[in-house]
């Protein structure tokens, strides 16, 4: 029974991602403490919120360096060691499953200004983690990584089970050769694409994987949004994915894919396409469809292709449309949604005043709708709030409004009409002290559960915390 309880607790803690909640469980008893410590140190980088967190983590890692390693660093003029402390109760390093060299490198850059010294320290820390015992599942490689992994003693035992790889496509041949030699079971691949000097060997890395199901192509962080694409490299990478056509379920890309290739992804469930390239061209067949699609997030997408995909995606549960379409096209999208997406739970889109009555049909037909993110270019709050209060399905209680100036009188009416429904979670931007007072008032009445008026259009963190 004790073993069963541990197994159940482990599964529960695996689903907890809030640091405060996990910390509160540390002092329950030793069994809980053991499991929480393992959970926290599986990916310690995910909890880094500020400089204090970064330095604390760096100091803990450095404390595990051997005497020989510390003496070597001192001989190189590097002295970043804190005062000696008692030996930790746990060997935290052995619990790590995520080896994030990106995060370590960025912390060192902030701590030490001398680039050669950063490289020396990073190498010692890398050797600390590659100890022949710790088995990693996630590996994050920095842009300037210069190491042939397969030549390091004990590395195969540590990295042969890597399932997730995040890497810049401009790393050199030596580093890529090391990755290809060791990492052959990658399931999730995250590639940061450069403007030029991309390593064409990544096509071979992709082909040799056994069960690749998630791939994210991202613009390199050092480049601005909207820039020329390295078409030759991108085309080569696309073709390397044909081998994985049956297994790919998730695709994020900053430009269009070849129709023949993307149409072969018969089990695609998540498609994120936010075009960042200036020389983009859409050559997709307008009849292209993904019958198993569950999540669609697009911007700068041709209307006919978008509508067709929505019409054939009857399993769609999340839809996010960034582009501002014409009134007529906006109506086509709304119609495609309420006629074909009964399972929809999350919707983000622009709504025009003139299409409000058409939008009402989404509320009527999509009874599973739970979260609504409305982007507006007009002052439509009066009609929109009335429609939402009268026709929102029972499950819908999370609202986010962008590009809207919410008027106090309309908001009060909305709250009064909402009375008797599930308390809402509301997010929009306002500087009005009167509106803030009203929000507080209706929260105390139980009509509003939580609210946020420091709106961030790029993040849904406020919502996610209530999922």
C-alpha positions as CSV (number, residue, x, y, z in Angstrom):
1,X,0.0,0.0,0.0
2,X,2.9,2.3,0.8
3,X,4.4,1.7,-2.6
4,X,1.0,2.4,-4.2
5,X,0.7,5.7,-2.3
6,X,4.2,6.8,-3.5
7,X,3.3,6.0,-7.1
8,X,0.0,8.0,-6.8
9,X,1.8,10.9,-5.2
10,X,4.5,10.9,-7.8
11,X,1.9,11.1,-10.6
12,X,0.1,14.0,-8.8
13,X,3.3,16.0,-8.3
14,X,4.2,15.5,-11.9
15,X,1.2,17.6,-12.8
16,X,2.0,20.4,-10.4
17,X,3.9,23.2,-12.0
18,X,3.5,25.9,-9.4
19,X,6.7,26.5,-7.3
20,X,4.9,27.8,-4.3
21,X,2.6,24.7,-4.1
22,X,5.6,22.4,-4.5
23,X,7.5,24.2,-1.8
24,X,4.6,24.0,0.6
25,X,4.7,20.2,0.3
26,X,8.4,19.9,1.2
27,X,7.8,19.8,5.0
28,X,5.0,17.3,5.1
29,X,7.3,14.3,5.6
30,X,10.4,12.7,4.2
31,X,8.5,10.7,1.5
32,X,6.9,13.9,0.2
33,X,10.2,15.8,0.5
34,X,12.1,13.1,-1.6
35,X,9.5,13.3,-4.4
36,X,9.2,17.1,-4.4
37,X,13.0,17.5,-4.6
38,X,13.2,15.2,-7.5
39,X,10.4,17.1,-9.2
40,X,12.0,20.5,-8.6
41,X,15.4,19.5,-9.8
42,X,14.1,17.6,-12.9
43,X,14.1,21.0,-14.6
44,X,15.4,23.6,-12.2
45,X,15.7,26.2,-15.0
46,X,11.9,26.5,-15.3
47,X,11.7,28.3,-12.0
48,X,14.2,31.1,-12.8
49,X,12.2,34.3,-12.5
50,X,14.8,36.9,-11.5
51,X,18.5,37.5,-11.0
52,X,18.4,36.2,-7.4
53,X,17.1,32.9,-8.5
54,X,19.8,32.6,-11.2
55,X,22.6,33.3,-8.8
56,X,21.2,30.9,-6.2
57,X,21.0,28.1,-8.8
58,X,24.5,28.9,-10.1
59,X,26.0,28.8,-6.6
60,X,24.4,25.4,-5.9
61,X,25.7,23.9,-9.1
62,X,29.2,25.3,-8.5
63,X,29.3,23.9,-5.0
64,X,29.3,20.4,-6.6
65,X,32.4,21.0,-8.6
66,X,35.3,18.8,-7.5
67,X,38.3,20.2,-5.7
68,X,40.4,19.7,-8.8
69,X,37.9,21.6,-10.9
70,X,37.8,24.5,-8.5
71,X,41.6,24.7,-8.3
72,X,41.7,24.7,-12.1
73,X,39.3,27.6,-12.3
74,X,41.3,29.5,-9.7
75,X,44.5,28.9,-11.7
76,X,42.7,30.5,-14.6
77,X,41.9,33.6,-12.6
78,X,38.3,32.6,-11.9
79,X,37.0,32.9,-8.4
80,X,33.2,32.9,-8.2
81,X,32.9,30.5,-5.3
82,X,30.8,31.4,-2.3
83,X,31.7,30.6,1.3
84,X,31.7,26.9,2.0
85,X,28.5,25.4,3.3
86,X,27.3,22.1,4.7
87,X,27.1,19.2,2.2
88,X,23.5,19.2,0.8
89,X,21.3,16.3,1.9
90,X,20.6,15.4,-1.7
91,X,22.8,15.1,-4.8
92,X,20.6,17.4,-6.8
93,X,22.6,17.0,-10.0
94,X,21.6,13.4,-10.4
95,X,17.9,14.4,-10.4
96,X,18.2,16.7,-13.4
97,X,16.5,15.5,-16.6
98,X,16.9,18.8,-18.4
99,X,20.4,19.9,-19.3
100,X,20.0,23.5,-20.3
101,X,23.3,24.9,-21.5
102,X,21.5,27.9,-22.8
103,X,20.3,29.0,-19.4
104,X,23.7,28.3,-17.8
105,X,25.4,30.3,-20.4
106,X,23.1,33.3,-20.0
107,X,23.6,33.3,-16.2
108,X,27.3,33.2,-16.7
109,X,27.2,36.1,-19.2
110,X,25.5,38.2,-16.6
111,X,27.9,37.2,-13.9
112,X,31.3,37.2,-15.7
113,X,32.1,39.8,-18.4
114,X,35.1,38.0,-19.8
115,X,34.0,35.7,-22.6
116,X,37.0,33.3,-22.5
117,X,36.4,32.7,-18.8
118,X,32.7,32.0,-19.5
119,X,33.7,29.3,-21.9
120,X,36.1,27.7,-19.3
121,X,33.5,27.7,-16.5
122,X,30.8,26.4,-18.8
123,X,33.0,23.5,-19.8
124,X,33.6,22.6,-16.2
125,X,29.9,22.7,-15.4
126,X,29.2,20.6,-18.5
127,X,31.7,18.0,-17.3
128,X,30.0,18.0,-13.9
129,X,26.6,17.1,-15.5
130,X,28.2,14.6,-17.9
131,X,29.2,12.2,-15.1
132,X,28.2,8.9,-16.7
133,X,25.4,8.5,-14.2
134,X,22.8,11.2,-14.8
135,X,20.4,10.3,-17.7
136,X,19.0,13.4,-19.4
137,X,15.8,13.5,-21.5
138,X,16.0,17.2,-22.6
139,X,19.0,19.0,-24.1
140,X,19.4,22.7,-24.9
141,X,22.4,23.7,-27.0
142,X,23.5,27.3,-27.2
143,X,24.3,29.0,-30.5
144,X,28.1,29.1,-30.0
145,X,28.4,25.5,-28.8
146,X,31.7,24.0,-29.9
147,X,32.1,20.5,-28.6
148,X,32.1,17.1,-30.2
149,X,29.9,15.3,-27.6
150,X,30.6,11.7,-28.7
151,X,34.3,12.1,-27.7
152,X,33.5,12.8,-24.1
153,X,33.8,9.8,-21.7
154,X,30.5,8.8,-20.2
155,X,28.4,11.1,-22.5
156,X,26.6,8.3,-24.3
157,X,25.1,7.0,-21.0
158,X,24.0,10.5,-20.2
159,X,22.5,11.6,-23.5
160,X,21.5,8.5,-25.5
161,X,17.9,8.8,-24.1
162,X,17.5,12.4,-25.2
163,X,13.8,12.9,-26.3
164,X,13.9,16.7,-26.7
165,X,16.5,18.8,-28.4
166,X,16.6,22.6,-28.7
167,X,19.4,23.9,-30.9
168,X,20.5,26.7,-33.2
169,X,20.9,25.6,-36.8
170,X,24.2,27.5,-37.3
171,X,26.2,25.3,-34.9
172,X,29.4,23.9,-36.5
173,X,29.9,20.4,-38.1
174,X,31.9,19.1,-35.1
175,X,29.1,19.8,-32.7
176,X,26.4,18.5,-35.0
177,X,28.4,15.3,-35.6
178,X,28.4,14.7,-31.9
179,X,24.7,15.2,-31.6
180,X,24.0,12.8,-34.6
181,X,26.2,10.1,-33.1
182,X,24.5,10.1,-29.8
183,X,20.9,11.4,-30.1
184,X,18.8,9.0,-32.2
185,X,15.6,8.9,-30.2
186,X,14.5,12.5,-30.4
187,X,10.7,12.9,-30.2
188,X,10.6,16.7,-30.0
189,X,12.8,19.0,-31.9
190,X,13.1,22.8,-31.6
191,X,15.3,24.5,-34.2
192,X,16.2,28.2,-34.2
193,X,16.8,29.1,-37.9
194,X,19.5,31.6,-38.9
195,X,19.4,34.0,-41.8
196,X,22.4,32.3,-43.3
197,X,25.2,29.9,-42.5
198,X,22.7,27.2,-41.5
199,X,24.2,23.7,-41.2
200,X,22.6,21.5,-43.8
201,X,23.6,18.4,-41.7
202,X,20.4,19.0,-39.7
203,X,18.5,17.2,-42.5
204,X,20.5,14.0,-41.6
205,X,19.8,14.5,-37.9
206,X,16.1,14.7,-38.6
207,X,16.1,11.6,-40.9
208,X,17.8,9.4,-38.4
209,X,15.3,9.8,-35.6
210,X,12.9,7.0,-34.9
211,X,9.7,8.6,-33.6
212,X,9.7,12.3,-34.2
213,X,6.3,13.7,-33.5
214,X,6.8,17.4,-32.5
215,X,8.9,20.0,-34.4
216,X,9.2,23.7,-33.9
217,X,11.0,26.0,-36.4
218,X,11.6,29.4,-34.8
219,X,13.3,32.5,-36.0
220,X,16.7,32.9,-34.4
221,X,16.4,35.2,-31.4
222,X,19.1,37.5,-32.6
223,X,17.0,38.6,-35.7
224,X,14.0,41.0,-35.8
225,X,10.6,39.8,-36.9
226,X,10.0,39.7,-40.6
227,X,13.2,39.0,-42.5
228,X,14.4,37.1,-45.6
229,X,14.3,33.3,-45.3
230,X,17.1,30.8,-46.1
231,X,14.8,29.0,-48.6
232,X,17.4,26.4,-49.7
233,X,18.0,25.3,-46.2
234,X,14.3,25.4,-45.3
235,X,13.3,23.3,-48.3
236,X,16.0,20.7,-47.4
237,X,14.6,20.5,-43.8
238,X,11.1,20.2,-45.1
239,X,12.0,17.2,-47.3
240,X,13.8,15.5,-44.4
241,X,10.4,15.3,-42.6
242,X,8.7,13.1,-45.2
243,X,10.1,10.1,-43.4
244,X,8.1,11.1,-40.3
245,X,4.9,11.9,-42.1
246,X,2.9,9.3,-40.1
247,X,4.2,10.4,-36.7
248,X,4.2,14.2,-36.8
249,X,1.5,15.6,-34.6
250,X,2.8,19.1,-33.8
251,X,4.2,21.6,-36.3
252,X,5.2,25.2,-35.6
253,X,6.7,27.1,-38.5
254,X,7.4,30.7,-39.4
255,X,6.6,30.2,-43.1
256,X,4.5,28.0,-45.4
257,X,5.3,24.3,-46.0
258,X,5.3,22.6,-49.4
259,X,1.7,21.3,-50.0
260,X,2.8,17.8,-50.8
261,X,4.8,17.5,-47.7
262,X,2.5,19.0,-45.2
263,X,-0.5,17.2,-46.6
264,X,1.3,13.9,-45.8
265,X,1.1,14.7,-42.1
266,X,-2.1,12.7,-41.7
267,X,-2.0,12.7,-37.9
268,X,-1.3,16.4,-37.5
269,X,-3.0,17.7,-34.3
270,X,-1.4,21.0,-33.7
271,X,-0.5,23.6,-36.4
272,X,1.1,26.9,-35.5
273,X,2.0,29.1,-38.4
274,X,3.0,32.7,-37.7
275,X,4.8,34.0,-40.8
276,X,7.9,36.0,-40.0
277,X,9.5,36.1,-43.4
278,X,9.4,39.0,-45.9
279,X,9.7,36.7,-49.0
280,X,6.8,34.4,-48.0
281,X,4.7,32.8,-50.6
282,X,1.6,30.7,-50.1
283,X,1.4,27.9,-52.6
284,X,-0.9,25.6,-50.7
285,X,-3.7,23.8,-52.4
286,X,-6.9,25.5,-51.3
287,X,-8.5,22.1,-50.6
288,X,-5.8,21.2,-48.1
289,X,-7.3,19.8,-44.8
290,X,-6.2,18.2,-41.6
291,X,-9.1,16.0,-40.2
292,X,-7.3,15.3,-36.9
293,X,-6.4,18.9,-36.2
294,X,-7.2,20.0,-32.6
295,X,-5.3,23.3,-32.3
296,X,-4.8,25.9,-35.0
297,X,-2.9,29.1,-34.5
298,X,-2.3,31.2,-37.6
299,X,-1.5,34.7,-38.8
300,X,-1.1,36.2,-42.3
301,X,-3.1,33.2,-43.6
302,X,-5.0,33.2,-47.0
303,X,-8.7,33.4,-46.2
304,X,-9.8,30.6,-48.5
305,X,-7.3,28.1,-47.2
306,X,-8.1,29.1,-43.6
307,X,-11.8,28.6,-44.0
308,X,-11.3,25.2,-45.7
309,X,-9.1,24.0,-42.9
310,X,-11.6,25.0,-40.3
311,X,-14.5,23.4,-42.2
312,X,-12.7,20.0,-42.2
313,X,-11.4,20.2,-38.6
314,X,-14.4,19.0,-36.7
315,X,-12.1,18.0,-33.8
316,X,-10.8,21.5,-33.3
317,X,-10.7,22.6,-29.7
318,X,-8.4,25.7,-29.9
319,X,-8.4,28.3,-32.6
320,X,-6.3,31.5,-32.6
321,X,-6.4,33.9,-35.6
322,X,-4.0,36.8,-35.4
323,X,-4.6,38.5,-38.8
324,X,-7.2,41.3,-39.2
325,X,-9.4,40.2,-42.1
326,X,-12.1,42.2,-44.0
327,X,-15.6,42.3,-42.7
328,X,-16.8,39.8,-45.3
329,X,-13.9,37.4,-44.7
330,X,-14.4,37.8,-40.9
331,X,-18.0,36.6,-41.4
332,X,-16.8,33.6,-43.5
333,X,-14.6,32.6,-40.6
334,X,-17.3,32.9,-38.0
335,X,-19.7,30.8,-40.1
336,X,-17.0,28.1,-40.7
337,X,-16.5,27.9,-36.9
338,X,-20.1,27.6,-35.7
339,X,-21.0,25.2,-38.6
340,X,-18.1,22.8,-38.1
341,X,-16.4,23.2,-34.7
342,X,-18.8,21.9,-32.0
343,X,-15.9,20.9,-29.7
344,X,-14.2,24.3,-29.6
345,X,-13.0,25.3,-26.2
346,X,-10.7,28.3,-26.9
347,X,-11.2,31.0,-29.4
348,X,-9.1,34.1,-30.2
349,X,-10.2,36.3,-33.1
350,X,-11.3,39.8,-34.2
351,X,-15.0,40.6,-34.2
352,X,-16.6,43.4,-36.1
353,X,-19.7,45.2,-34.8
354,X,-21.6,44.3,-38.0
355,X,-20.9,40.6,-37.5
356,X,-22.0,40.4,-33.8
357,X,-25.3,38.6,-34.6
358,X,-23.3,36.1,-36.7
359,X,-20.9,35.6,-33.8
360,X,-23.8,34.8,-31.5
361,X,-24.1,31.5,-33.4
362,X,-20.7,30.5,-32.1
363,X,-22.0,30.9,-28.6
364,X,-25.1,28.8,-29.4
365,X,-23.4,26.0,-31.3
366,X,-20.0,25.7,-29.5
367,X,-21.3,24.6,-26.1
368,X,-17.8,23.5,-24.9
369,X,-16.4,27.0,-25.4
370,X,-14.5,27.9,-22.2
371,X,-12.1,30.8,-23.1
372,X,-12.8,33.8,-25.4
373,X,-10.2,36.2,-26.5
374,X,-11.8,39.1,-28.5
375,X,-9.7,41.5,-30.6
376,X,-11.7,44.5,-31.6
377,X,-11.0,47.5,-33.9
378,X,-14.3,49.1,-33.1
379,X,-16.1,50.1,-29.9
380,X,-18.4,47.1,-29.7
381,X,-18.6,46.5,-26.0
382,X,-22.3,47.3,-25.6
383,X,-23.6,44.8,-28.1
384,X,-20.9,42.3,-27.3
385,X,-21.5,42.3,-23.6
386,X,-25.2,41.8,-24.1
387,X,-24.7,38.9,-26.4
388,X,-22.2,37.3,-24.1
389,X,-24.4,37.6,-21.0
390,X,-27.4,36.2,-22.8
391,X,-26.0,33.5,-25.0
392,X,-22.7,32.3,-23.5
393,X,-22.6,28.5,-23.0
394,X,-22.4,27.3,-19.4
395,X,-18.7,26.5,-19.7
396,X,-17.7,30.0,-20.9
397,X,-16.4,32.2,-18.1
398,X,-12.9,33.4,-19.1
399,X,-12.8,36.6,-21.2
400,X,-9.9,38.6,-22.6
401,X,-10.4,41.8,-24.6
402,X,-7.7,43.5,-26.7
403,X,-7.7,46.8,-28.5
404,X,-11.0,47.8,-26.7
405,X,-11.7,50.8,-24.5
406,X,-14.1,49.3,-22.0
407,X,-16.6,51.9,-20.7
408,X,-17.7,51.9,-17.1
409,X,-21.4,51.9,-17.7
410,X,-21.2,49.0,-20.2
411,X,-19.1,47.0,-17.8
412,X,-21.5,47.4,-14.9
413,X,-24.4,46.3,-17.2
414,X,-22.4,43.2,-18.2
415,X,-21.7,42.3,-14.6
416,X,-25.4,42.7,-13.6
417,X,-26.5,40.6,-16.6
418,X,-23.9,37.9,-15.7
419,X,-25.4,37.5,-12.2
420,X,-26.3,33.9,-11.5
421,X,-23.7,32.5,-13.9
422,X,-20.3,31.0,-13.0
423,X,-18.0,33.8,-11.7
424,X,-15.9,35.1,-14.6
425,X,-12.2,35.6,-15.1
426,X,-11.7,38.8,-16.9
427,X,-8.7,40.5,-18.5
428,X,-8.3,43.8,-20.3
429,X,-6.3,47.0,-20.0
430,X,-7.5,50.0,-18.2
431,X,-6.1,53.0,-16.3
432,X,-9.4,54.0,-15.0
433,X,-9.6,54.0,-11.2
434,X,-13.4,53.9,-11.4
435,X,-13.3,50.7,-13.4
436,X,-10.8,49.2,-11.0
437,X,-13.2,50.0,-8.1
438,X,-16.1,48.3,-10.0
439,X,-14.0,45.2,-10.7
440,X,-13.2,45.0,-7.0
441,X,-16.8,45.5,-6.0
442,X,-18.2,42.8,-8.3
443,X,-15.4,40.4,-7.2
444,X,-16.6,40.8,-3.6
445,X,-20.1,40.0,-4.8
446,X,-18.9,36.8,-6.4
447,X,-19.7,37.8,-10.0
448,X,-16.1,38.2,-10.9
449,X,-13.7,35.5,-9.7
450,X,-10.4,37.1,-10.7
451,X,-9.5,40.0,-12.9
452,X,-6.3,41.5,-14.5
453,X,-6.2,45.0,-15.9
454,X,-2.5,45.0,-16.7
455,X,-3.2,43.4,-20.1
456,X,-0.4,41.6,-22.1
457,X,-1.4,40.7,-25.6
458,X,1.4,38.2,-26.0
459,X,0.8,36.1,-22.9
460,X,-2.1,34.0,-21.6
461,X,-0.3,33.4,-18.3
462,X,-3.1,34.9,-16.3
463,X,-5.6,32.5,-17.8
464,X,-3.4,29.5,-17.8
465,X,-3.0,29.8,-14.0
466,X,-6.7,29.0,-13.7
467,X,-6.7,26.0,-15.9
